[in-house]
Structure formats: structure tokens, C-alpha cells
């Protein structure tokens, strides 16, 4: 059980965060005002009465662009963290391993990018 000791602060933080969320929701439900109006019952509180159907079909291109954005955004975050760790001289023999891992990661990323390009996810015609 001694090997779990470093994880106790993480568990405590999760319990505190969960407790804070539950207490906040409970207090807002108990203390908060309950004024129900027609405007608050609308889907949007923008003052405009909704027109048309709620289930509008959205082209898949929007979702593909959003997924591509998330993919390359996460890649940027990973590369920045990798660059910081790559320059750390305290880890022996880390640079060759890190370099090969990043080459492999970028190779997979380039293959995925070429696949998306050939599928037409980047075309807006």
C-alpha cells in the first residue's frame, strides 16, 4: 500500500473538487431565485422567438473541420511539451528516444493528414 501514497493528494483534490461542485449546485438550487417567465422557457434567452425546426441538418464538413482543428491543436500542445522535455539535460539518453518517438508521431499525423486531404475534408466546394 505504500506505493499508493503519492496518489493521496490527487485523490484529495478530486474529492474537494467534486464536493465543491455538489455544494455549489445544491446551494444555487436552494438559494437561487425561481422566477419562471415565458422568455426563460424559450430555448435561447436572446429575446428572439425561435423560428423553424430545431433539428436542422448540418453538413458533415463542419464536424470534419472541427475534428481536424482539435487534432492539430492537440498536436501543437504535445510538440511544445515534447520540445521542453527534449531540451532537459538531466534525463540521460533521452534525446534519441524522444526524437524517434516524435518522428513516429509526426509520421502517423502526416498519414492521417494525407488521408483527410484525399477524402476531401479540406475542400469547401
C-alpha positions in Angstrom: 0.0 0.0 0.0 3.0 2.3 0.4 3.2 2.7 -3.4 -0.2 4.4 -3.4 0.9 7.2 -1.0 1.9 9.6 -3.8 -1.6 9.5 -5.2 -3.3 10.6 -2.0 -3.0 14.3 -2.8 -4.6 13.7 -6.2 -7.4 11.8 -4.6 -7.9 14.6 -2.1 -8.0 17.2 -4.8 -10.6 15.1 -6.7 -12.8 14.8 -3.6 -12.5 18.5 -2.9 -13.4 19.4 -6.5 -16.3 17.0 -6.6 -17.5 18.3 -3.2 -17.2 21.9 -4.3 -19.3 21.2 -7.4 -22.0 19.4 -5.5 -22.2 22.0 -2.8 -22.3 24.8 -5.3 -25.1 23.2 -7.3 -27.1 22.4 -4.1 -26.7 25.9 -2.8 -27.7 27.6 -6.1 -30.8 25.4 -6.2 -31.8 26.3 -2.6 -30.9 29.9 -2.6 -31.4 31.0 -6.2 -34.5 32.8 -7.4 -37.2 30.8 -9.1 -38.9 33.3 -11.4 -40.4 31.4 -14.4 -41.2 33.6 -17.4 -42.0 32.9 -21.0 -38.6 34.3 -22.0 -36.8 31.9 -19.7 -38.7 29.0 -21.1 -37.5 29.7 -24.6 -34.6 27.7 -26.0 -32.5 30.8 -26.1 -32.5 33.8 -23.8 -31.7 36.2 -26.6 -35.1 37.8 -26.9 -35.9 36.4 -30.3 -38.7 33.9 -30.7 -37.3 30.8 -32.4 -38.4 30.1 -35.9 -38.0 26.9 -38.0 -37.2 23.5 -36.9 -34.9 22.6 -34.0 -33.3 19.7 -35.9 -31.5 21.3 -38.7 -29.1 19.1 -40.7 -25.6 20.4 -40.6 -23.2 19.3 -43.3 -20.5 16.8 -42.1 -17.8 19.2 -43.3 -18.3 21.4 -40.2 -17.6 18.4 -38.0 -14.6 17.3 -40.0 -13.1 20.8 -39.8 -13.7 20.8 -36.0 -12.1 17.4 -35.6 -9.1 18.5 -37.7 -8.8 21.6 -35.6 -8.8 19.6 -32.4 -6.3 17.1 -33.9 -3.8 19.8 -34.9 -4.4 21.8 -31.8 -3.5 18.8 -29.6 -0.5 18.1 -31.8 0.8 21.6 -31.1 0.4 21.2 -27.4 2.2 17.8 -27.5 5.0 19.2 -29.6 5.5 22.1 -27.2 5.7 19.8 -24.2 8.0 17.5 -26.1 10.3 20.3 -27.0 10.6 21.4 -23.4 11.3 17.8 -22.3 13.7 17.2 -25.2 16.0 20.0 -24.0 16.1 18.7 -20.4 19.8 17.6 -19.8 19.0 15.8 -16.6 17.5 12.8 -18.3 20.3 10.6 -19.7 19.9 9.1 -23.2 16.5 10.7 -23.6 17.1 12.7 -26.8 17.5 9.8 -29.2 14.4 8.1 -27.8 12.4 11.3 -27.8 13.4 12.2 -31.3 12.4 8.8 -32.7 9.1 9.0 -30.8 8.3 12.4 -32.3 9.3 11.2 -35.8 6.9 8.3 -35.4 4.1 10.6 -34.1 4.6 13.0 -36.9 4.6 10.2 -39.5 1.2 9.0 -38.2 0.0 12.6 -38.2 1.1 13.1 -41.8 -0.5 9.9 -43.0 -3.8 11.0 -41.3 -3.5 14.4 -42.9 -2.9 12.9 -46.4 -5.9 10.6 -45.8 -8.1 13.6 -44.9 -6.8 15.6 -47.8 -7.6 12.7 -50.3 -11.1 12.2 -48.7 -11.8 15.9 -49.5 -12.3 17.1 -45.9 -10.3 20.3 -46.8 -12.4 21.1 -49.9 -15.2 23.7 -49.5 -16.9 23.4 -52.8 
